[in-house]
Amino acid sequence: MARPSMHTARWKPAAAKFLNLAAMRLGWSSPGIHLCLKVARTIAHPANAHAVQLAHVAEAVQYRWALLGSH
């Protein structure tokens, strides 16, 4: 079975909602949100997930938060 490419990955509704909420609360710019999207897709890929899930997005947000601190 062929896996979808990174650019056409499916998103679980809860994952998209979580990312939008996190981005709004943390004041991320569009490039910052895009970076988090890419990281979440990268995390989901080796897990053989058919869709980006809330856990993948939460991990990506943690990485971004750790890199930026509270800025």
C-alpha positions as CSV (number, residue, x, y, z in Angstrom):
1,M,0.0,0.0,0.0
2,A,1.4,3.4,-1.0
3,R,1.7,6.0,1.7
4,P,0.6,9.6,1.0
5,S,3.4,12.0,0.4
6,M,4.4,14.5,3.2
7,H,2.6,17.3,1.3
8,T,-0.7,15.4,1.1
9,A,-0.8,13.9,4.5
10,R,-4.2,13.6,6.1
11,W,-4.9,15.3,9.4
12,K,-7.2,14.1,12.2
13,P,-9.6,16.9,13.1
14,A,-8.4,17.0,16.7
15,A,-4.8,17.4,15.5
16,A,-5.7,20.4,13.3
17,K,-7.8,22.0,16.1
18,F,-4.9,21.5,18.6
19,L,-2.4,23.1,16.3
20,N,-4.6,26.1,15.6
21,L,-5.2,26.6,19.3
22,A,-1.5,26.3,20.2
23,A,-0.5,28.7,17.4
24,M,-3.1,31.2,18.6
25,R,-2.1,31.0,22.2
26,L,1.6,31.0,21.6
27,G,1.4,33.8,19.0
28,W,3.1,32.0,16.2
29,S,3.5,33.5,12.7
30,S,2.5,31.7,9.5
31,P,6.1,30.5,9.0
32,G,6.2,29.2,12.5
33,I,2.9,27.3,12.0
34,H,4.2,25.9,8.7
35,L,7.4,24.7,10.5
36,C,5.3,22.9,13.1
37,L,3.2,21.3,10.4
38,K,6.3,19.9,8.7
39,V,7.7,18.6,12.0
40,A,4.3,16.9,12.8
41,R,4.3,15.2,9.4
42,T,7.9,14.1,9.9
43,I,7.0,12.6,13.3
44,A,4.0,10.8,11.8
45,H,5.9,9.4,8.8
46,P,8.1,6.8,10.6
47,A,5.1,5.8,12.8
48,N,3.4,4.6,9.6
49,A,0.4,6.7,10.5
50,H,-2.1,7.2,7.7
51,A,-3.0,10.6,9.2
52,V,-1.3,13.1,11.4
53,Q,-2.7,12.6,14.9
54,L,-3.0,14.8,18.0
55,A,0.1,13.1,19.6
56,H,2.2,13.9,16.5
57,V,1.2,17.6,16.7
58,A,1.7,17.8,20.5
59,E,5.2,16.4,20.1
60,A,6.0,19.0,17.3
61,V,4.6,21.8,19.5
62,Q,6.9,20.6,22.4
63,Y,9.9,20.7,20.1
64,R,9.1,24.1,18.8
65,W,8.4,25.4,22.3
66,A,11.7,23.9,23.6
67,L,13.7,25.6,20.8
68,L,12.1,29.0,21.3
69,G,11.6,29.0,25.0
70,S,8.8,31.4,26.1
71,H,9.6,34.0,23.4
